[in-house]
Amino acid sequence: MHRKAIPCHKCGKKMKKERTDFDHTHWVCACGFRERIHSARTTTAAKPHQKEDIFARIRFKEGGDVMLEVSRTNSGQYELLSLDEISRLVSAEIPLSEILDEITGKIARRMNVEVCSIYLNRGGQLVLSATHGLARDAVGKIRLAIGEGITGAAAKSGMLVAVQDAAADPRYRYFAAAREEKYKAMLSNPILDDGRVVGVINVQTVRSRSFTPSEISYITIVANLIRTCLRLRDR
């Protein structure tokens, strides 16, 4: 259940909870604006016994863009992908590389990180297919075996891998073509489809740091959205 008031997207004032259904909460503002928000309970990896509310919503932005958005109680708010981005990802008429390039840039800006890259599984190898922050001419050239490097380790285990200093990790694999020497923290999240590795999303930062539960939730959900879009595109 949602216990705290949320701000109105129309006037900014706090809305009141009107009622709660099985999996949605209905909010209403004095200005007349209404919103229906899906809610779910989850457990964070950092504190496995502490539960936290996750709010997922569709938000209408100025200019007509429609965003999927997720937020944690008291932990910030993240835009996922717009419906336009999702439809472009699914469309077979638009080059996949073009859409993935757009998405890596937007993920980097939304997470406030210096690098976001997407590796796709091509014939059993993870191929750098799009990047924001790494050398552009490395796209298509950098290839990793499943299990190779931090990226390959995430793919092999099917689990997210986060390190504060990638170069100090024994699994780290250096590629001169990527020109990533200055980046420290690294988060690798596998894109899985029924247990099969479809690819990996990486984010990297200049300074060494830990990634927050909200950032981890964000990149995990984006990976799932991309997986679904790729599956539809293949069909």
C-alpha positions as CSV (number, residue, x, y, z in Angstrom):
1,M,0.0,0.0,0.0
2,H,1.0,3.6,-0.6
3,R,1.1,5.4,2.7
4,K,2.6,8.7,1.7
5,A,1.2,11.4,-0.5
6,I,2.7,11.9,-3.9
7,P,3.0,15.2,-5.9
8,C,0.5,16.1,-8.6
9,H,2.0,16.2,-12.0
10,K,-0.3,19.0,-13.0
11,C,-0.1,21.5,-10.2
12,G,2.7,20.1,-7.9
13,K,0.5,19.9,-4.8
14,K,0.3,16.7,-2.7
15,M,-2.5,14.3,-3.9
16,K,-4.7,12.3,-1.6
17,K,-5.2,8.6,-1.8
18,E,-8.7,7.9,-3.0
19,R,-8.8,4.1,-2.8
20,T,-6.6,1.0,-3.1
21,D,-7.4,-1.9,-5.4
22,F,-5.6,-5.3,-5.4
23,D,-2.6,-4.0,-7.3
24,H,-3.2,-0.3,-7.9
25,T,-3.7,2.8,-5.8
26,H,-5.9,5.7,-7.0
27,W,-4.8,9.2,-6.2
28,V,-6.7,12.5,-6.6
29,C,-5.7,16.1,-6.4
30,A,-7.8,19.2,-5.4
31,C,-7.1,20.5,-8.9
32,G,-9.0,17.6,-10.4
33,F,-6.0,15.5,-11.6
34,R,-6.3,11.8,-11.0
35,E,-3.6,9.1,-11.3
36,R,-3.7,5.3,-11.0
37,I,-0.4,3.8,-9.9
38,H,0.6,0.1,-9.9
39,S,2.3,-1.0,-6.7
40,A,4.4,-4.0,-5.8
41,R,6.5,-5.1,-2.9
42,T,10.2,-6.0,-3.3
43,T,13.2,-6.9,-1.3
44,T,16.5,-5.0,-1.8
45,A,19.8,-6.9,-2.3
46,A,21.6,-4.7,0.2
47,K,19.1,-5.3,3.0
48,P,17.3,-8.6,2.2
49,H,14.9,-8.4,5.2
50,Q,13.9,-4.8,4.6
51,K,10.9,-4.3,2.3
52,E,10.4,-1.2,0.2
53,D,7.6,0.1,-2.0
54,I,8.2,0.3,-5.7
55,F,5.9,2.7,-7.7
56,A,5.6,2.0,-11.4
57,R,3.6,4.5,-13.5
58,I,3.0,5.9,-16.9
59,R,3.7,9.6,-17.0
60,F,2.7,12.2,-19.6
61,K,5.4,14.7,-20.2
62,E,5.2,18.2,-21.8
63,G,5.4,17.8,-25.6
64,G,3.3,14.7,-25.6
65,D,5.9,12.1,-24.8
66,V,4.7,9.2,-22.7
67,M,7.2,7.7,-20.2
68,L,7.3,4.6,-18.2
69,E,8.7,5.5,-14.8
70,V,9.8,3.6,-11.7
71,S,10.6,4.9,-8.2
72,R,11.4,3.6,-4.7
73,T,10.0,5.0,-1.5
74,N,12.3,7.8,-0.4
75,S,14.9,6.7,-2.9
76,G,14.5,8.8,-6.1
77,Q,12.7,8.4,-9.3
78,Y,13.9,7.2,-12.7
79,E,12.4,7.4,-16.2
80,L,12.6,4.1,-18.0
81,L,11.8,4.2,-21.7
82,S,9.2,6.2,-23.6
83,L,6.5,4.4,-25.5
84,D,8.1,5.9,-28.7
85,E,11.5,4.3,-27.8
86,I,9.8,1.0,-27.2
87,S,7.9,1.1,-30.5
88,R,11.1,2.0,-32.3
89,L,13.0,-0.9,-30.6
90,V,10.3,-3.3,-31.8
91,S,10.2,-1.9,-35.4
92,A,12.2,-4.0,-37.9
93,E,12.3,-1.0,-40.3
94,I,14.7,1.0,-38.1
95,P,18.3,-0.3,-37.7
96,L,18.7,-1.8,-34.3
97,S,22.1,-0.2,-33.8
98,E,20.5,3.3,-34.2
99,I,18.0,2.7,-31.5
100,L,20.5,1.1,-29.1
101,D,22.7,4.1,-29.5
102,E,19.9,6.4,-28.6
103,I,19.0,4.2,-25.5
104,T,22.6,4.1,-24.2
105,G,22.8,7.8,-24.3
106,K,19.5,8.2,-22.5
107,I,20.3,5.6,-19.9
108,A,23.7,7.4,-19.2
109,R,21.9,10.8,-18.7
110,R,19.1,9.4,-16.6
111,M,21.5,7.5,-14.3
112,N,24.0,10.4,-14.4
113,V,26.9,8.1,-15.4
114,E,29.7,8.7,-17.9
115,V,29.3,5.4,-19.8
116,C,26.5,3.1,-20.9
117,S,27.2,0.2,-23.3
118,I,25.1,-2.6,-24.7
119,Y,26.6,-6.0,-25.7
120,L,24.5,-8.4,-27.7
121,N,25.0,-12.2,-28.0
122,R,26.1,-12.9,-31.5
123,G,26.9,-16.6,-32.1
124,G,28.0,-17.2,-28.5
125,Q,30.1,-14.1,-28.2
126,L,29.2,-10.8,-26.5
127,V,29.7,-8.1,-29.1
128,L,29.8,-4.4,-28.2
129,S,26.8,-3.2,-30.2
130,A,26.2,0.3,-28.8
131,T,27.9,2.7,-26.5
132,H,27.7,6.2,-24.9
133,G,31.1,7.2,-23.5
134,L,33.5,4.5,-24.9
135,A,35.3,4.9,-28.2
136,R,32.8,4.8,-31.1
137,D,35.1,2.9,-33.4
138,A,35.2,0.0,-30.9
139,V,31.5,-0.9,-31.7
140,G,31.4,-4.2,-33.4
141,K,35.1,-4.9,-32.8
142,I,35.1,-5.7,-29.1
143,R,34.0,-9.3,-28.5
144,L,34.0,-11.3,-25.3
145,A,33.3,-15.0,-24.6
146,I,30.6,-15.8,-22.2
147,G,32.5,-15.8,-18.8
148,E,35.2,-13.5,-20.0
149,G,35.8,-10.2,-18.2
150,I,33.3,-8.6,-15.8
151,T,30.7,-8.4,-18.6
152,G,31.1,-12.1,-19.5
153,A,30.9,-13.0,-15.8
154,A,27.5,-11.3,-15.5
155,A,26.4,-13.2,-18.7
156,K,27.6,-16.5,-17.5
157,S,26.1,-16.3,-14.0
158,G,22.9,-14.6,-15.2
159,M,23.3,-12.2,-12.3
160,L,24.2,-8.5,-11.9
161,V,27.8,-7.8,-11.2
162,A,28.8,-4.5,-9.6
163,V,32.4,-3.5,-8.7
164,Q,33.8,-0.2,-7.3
165,D,37.1,-0.4,-9.2
166,A,36.8,-2.5,-12.4
167,A,40.6,-2.5,-13.2
168,A,41.4,-3.9,-9.7
169,D,39.0,-6.8,-10.2
170,P,40.7,-10.1,-11.3
171,R,37.9,-10.7,-13.9
172,Y,38.6,-7.4,-15.7
173,R,39.4,-7.6,-19.3
174,Y,41.2,-4.6,-20.9
175,F,40.6,-3.5,-24.5
176,A,42.8,-0.7,-25.7
177,A,40.2,0.1,-28.5
178,A,37.6,1.0,-25.9
179,R,39.8,3.6,-24.2
180,E,38.2,3.0,-20.8
181,E,41.2,3.4,-18.6
182,K,39.8,6.4,-16.7
183,Y,36.6,4.7,-15.7
184,K,36.4,3.0,-12.2
185,A,33.0,1.7,-11.0
186,M,31.2,-0.7,-13.3
187,L,27.8,-2.3,-13.2
188,S,27.0,-5.2,-15.6
189,N,23.5,-6.5,-15.9
190,P,22.6,-9.5,-18.1
191,I,19.8,-9.4,-20.6
192,L,18.2,-12.8,-20.3
193,D,15.4,-14.5,-22.2
194,D,14.1,-17.7,-20.6
195,G,17.6,-18.4,-19.3
196,R,19.4,-17.6,-22.6
197,V,21.8,-14.8,-22.6
198,V,20.7,-12.1,-25.1
199,G,23.2,-9.5,-24.0
200,V,24.5,-7.3,-21.2
201,I,24.1,-3.7,-20.2
202,N,27.1,-2.0,-18.7
203,V,27.3,1.3,-16.9
204,Q,30.6,2.9,-15.8
205,T,31.7,6.0,-13.9
206,V,34.8,8.0,-13.6
207,R,35.0,7.8,-9.8
208,S,34.9,4.7,-7.7
209,R,31.6,4.3,-6.0
210,S,28.8,1.8,-5.1
211,F,25.6,1.7,-7.0
212,T,22.3,2.4,-5.1
213,P,19.4,0.0,-4.9
214,S,17.4,2.4,-7.0
215,E,20.0,2.4,-9.8
216,I,20.1,-1.4,-9.7
217,S,16.3,-1.6,-9.9
218,Y,16.4,0.9,-12.8
219,I,19.0,-1.0,-14.9
220,T,17.3,-4.3,-14.2
221,I,13.9,-3.1,-15.4
222,V,15.4,-1.5,-18.5
223,A,17.2,-4.7,-19.3
224,N,13.9,-6.6,-19.1
225,L,12.2,-4.0,-21.4
226,I,15.0,-4.3,-24.0
227,R,14.8,-8.1,-23.8
228,T,11.0,-8.0,-24.5
229,C,11.5,-5.6,-27.4
230,L,14.2,-7.7,-28.9
231,R,12.0,-10.8,-28.7
232,L,9.2,-9.0,-30.4
233,R,11.6,-7.7,-33.0
234,D,12.9,-11.2,-33.8
235,R,9.4,-12.4,-34.4
